[in-house]
């Protein structure tokens, strides 16, 4: 049996002018932009070797302060009998 995805969360956190962004392993963000199922499909482009993907479109709230922010993506699932969790992040400059 292959991996079974449980869900995905996309969050964003404003980093502040004088402080660094919080470690991604400590928070998904101050605001959740998406929380729900993750149902990837194989990529049809031969150059991507059939890797799984799913596109997400999220909207940044207008009240988010301009400046540096951290976009985090957390994925949870199972592989066999083990629990899998993954967290990736990107630092962005939000100009509103």
C-alpha positions, 0 to 999 in steps of 0.5 A: 500500500502506498502513502495515504494523505490525510490533509494539507494546511497552507498558512501565512505569518507576518514576520515583522520589521525587526524580528526574523520569521518564526521557525517553520516547525513551530507554526503553520502561520497566524492565518490559515489560507487553506485547510482540507484534503490533499488529492494529488494527481500524476503530472502529465508532462513527461519531463516531470516523470509522473510526479504527484502534484496538486495546484492550490490558489489562495488569497492573501487577506487585505489586512495582512501587513505589508512586508516580509511574511512566511508562507508555510505548507504542512502535509500529514499522511500515513505510509504503511503503519507510520505517520508522515508529516512534512512542512515546507516554507517560503519567505515572501515579500508581500507588497499588497 
